Amino acid sequence: MNPVIEQYQFLSGITEKMREAAALGEWDHLIELEQQCSRHVAIMKQQDTVPSDEATRQQKAALIRKILADDAAIRSKTEPWMAQLQRIMQSTRTEQRLQQAYAGE
């Protein structure tokens, strides 16, 4: 098998696991997988080539589409969670400011 395709298949496997972790709300596992994904992408950037035959190009394109679909699914789960986390943090900061303001009186 073409080494470039093998690399994209491996990356696709990681993003699929990331999508599953996000769907289950397993945030710590998702973070671990994201770090693994980033390391793999860095390696792939150095080794990636344009396949010479059409069948391999199509296979690579299909894998890229799957990776992008997984990424979109991950974002659909993480963005609301991140927004909720941001609201909680803002609420905590506001509460701390109020406590400091009234503690000074």
C-alpha positions in Angstrom: 0.0 0.0 0.0 1.1 3.6 -0.7 2.8 5.1 2.4 1.0 8.4 2.0 -2.4 6.6 2.0 -1.3 4.6 5.1 -0.5 7.9 6.9 -3.9 9.4 5.9 -5.7 6.2 7.1 -3.9 6.4 10.4 -4.9 10.1 10.8 -8.4 9.2 9.8 -8.5 6.6 12.6 -7.3 9.2 15.1 -10.0 11.8 14.1 -12.6 9.1 14.2 -11.6 8.3 17.8 -11.7 12.1 18.5 -15.2 12.3 17.1 -16.3 9.4 19.3 -14.7 10.9 22.4 -16.4 14.3 21.8 -19.8 12.6 21.3 -19.3 10.8 24.6 -18.1 14.0 26.4 -14.7 12.3 27.2 -12.8 15.6 27.1 -9.6 14.4 28.7 -9.4 11.5 26.1 -10.2 14.0 23.4 -7.3 16.2 24.4 -4.9 13.3 24.4 -6.1 12.3 20.9 -5.8 15.9 19.7 -2.2 15.9 20.8 -1.5 12.6 19.1 -3.2 14.0 16.0 -1.1 17.2 16.0 2.1 15.2 16.3 1.1 12.9 13.4 0.1 15.9 11.2 3.6 17.4 11.8 5.2 14.2 10.6 2.9 14.0 7.6 3.7 17.5 6.5 7.3 16.5 6.0 6.5 13.3 4.1 3.3 14.2 2.2 3.5 13.9 -1.6 1.0 14.1 -4.4 0.1 10.6 -5.5 1.1 9.8 -9.1 -1.9 7.7 -10.1 -5.6 8.8 -10.2 -6.9 6.0 -8.0 -4.5 6.9 -5.2 -5.3 10.6 -5.5 -9.0 9.8 -5.2 -8.4 7.6 -2.2 -6.4 10.4 -0.5 -9.1 12.9 -1.3 -11.8 10.6 0.2 -9.7 10.2 3.4 -9.3 14.0 3.6 -13.0 14.5 3.2 -13.6 12.0 6.0 -11.1 13.7 8.3 -12.8 17.0 7.6 -16.2 15.6 8.4 -14.9 14.2 11.6 -13.4 17.6 12.4 -16.8 19.3 11.8 -18.5 16.7 14.1 -15.9 17.3 16.8 -16.4 21.1 16.6 -20.2 20.7 16.8 -19.7 18.9 20.2 -16.8 21.0 21.6 -18.0 24.5 20.7 -21.1 24.4 22.9 -19.0 22.9 25.7 -16.4 25.6 25.3 -19.1 28.3 25.3 -20.5 26.9 28.5 -17.1 26.7 30.1 -16.5 30.3 29.1 -19.8 31.4 30.7 -18.9 29.6 33.9 -15.5 31.3 34.0 -16.9 34.7 33.4 -19.5 34.1 36.2 -16.7 33.1 38.6 -14.7 36.2 37.7 -17.7 38.4 38.2 -18.4 36.8 41.6 -14.8 37.3 42.6 -14.9 41.0 41.7 -18.1 41.5 43.6 -16.6 39.7 46.7 -13.5 41.9 46.5 -15.5 45.1 46.1 -17.7 44.3 49.1 -14.9 43.0 51.2 -13.2 46.3 50.9 -16.0 48.2 52.6 
